[in-house]
Amino acid sequence: MLESAREDVSPNARSLGVPARPDGGTPLQVHPPQQLLGREDLLRGLSEFVAAQSEFPLVVALEGPRGTGTSAVARELVDQARRKLMQACRDARPVVVHVDVSSLNQPGGDPTHGVSVSLLRHFMPGESFQGASTSRIMWWFLRRLMVEGKPAVLWLDQVRQDVRSLSSVLGPLLNPETLVESAERFPPIFIVLSGNGDGGVDGCVKRIRVSALPVGTIREIMEDKVRQAGKVLSEGARTKVLDVLGTRGYSLSLMDEILQASFDKAGCHGIITEDDVPMPSPRSHSRASKQAVELRVMEILRKAGGNTTMGVIAKELSRNFATEGEPTPTMSSVRRWITRLEDMGLVERRVTMGGDGGTRSVVSIVEPRFVHRDFTR
């Protein structure tokens, strides 16, 4: 069951708490069962897997596309692992450490020194450990675990694809005898990795794939978040949010970003309109209009009632680009963007007979959720 499952999840507030927003505002509060909607089979499989374990140390890697919710699933796994180790170690309260790998300096794609420092700071908060090597820090950490005599659940979160290796940390954890004496007395360790990369770990890891959620589930989660925030989405706003998510791989983290920005802009108003929904932040290029070109195409289609010709799309895009002082896109570029939307499953293209025996290419939204004539960017 676990081999075919795919993941993504957000933090479970009842187990490890919900982090505050960077600007100090109130974070989006998501009821855990709703946040994990669509993950029932995966969570059931994880529970069965954890219950069956008797040998430690153990590494479980939850891997999935960025924004699918691997961190939320991992949080549930950490909670299950904690309870499992408490039971196995006669109610000894496990040491639980959460490290955000993506926030650490990663020279050459190797964040292991920062990870080791973060682990040891659980016991020695505020210390910098400047000048100490990774192996030395891991020796201190292993010694502290032995002194504590408690099992440990170590969660390395947000492991990105550009992380070349975590072996300098995982190696000593999996084989503590390489650094400390009397390793046979070492307490059980359960290690959880989560993100869209595996940190270059070898075959001793249990890998579990987490897939993107179905569109229907994404919509249900979105509606629940809006409802819990005491807001209401207009049809145009709902359509725009779903279009943004559709063109960005239905990312749950992006959903939080878009909704929170919409709530902030709407202020005390309970109804969120399409004008309150921001464009997504640029991902790689500097020109904002090209970053959001797929979304612009969706807007053009919706204003046209759900379908129109390639010629109309090219004309509207040219007008849009010119307004922002950017070069007019070529027809080949327009075809490439339409093809990208086709690959995402958002539109379909067909050739119909045109005037004077010619043909024309018509683009239509696939199963349009809403068509709102006042939908604007």
Order of alpha helices (4+ residues) and beta strands (2+ residues): alpha-alpha-alpha-beta-alpha-beta-alpha-alpha-beta-alpha-beta-beta-alpha-beta-alpha-alpha-beta-alpha-alpha-beta-alpha-alpha-beta-beta
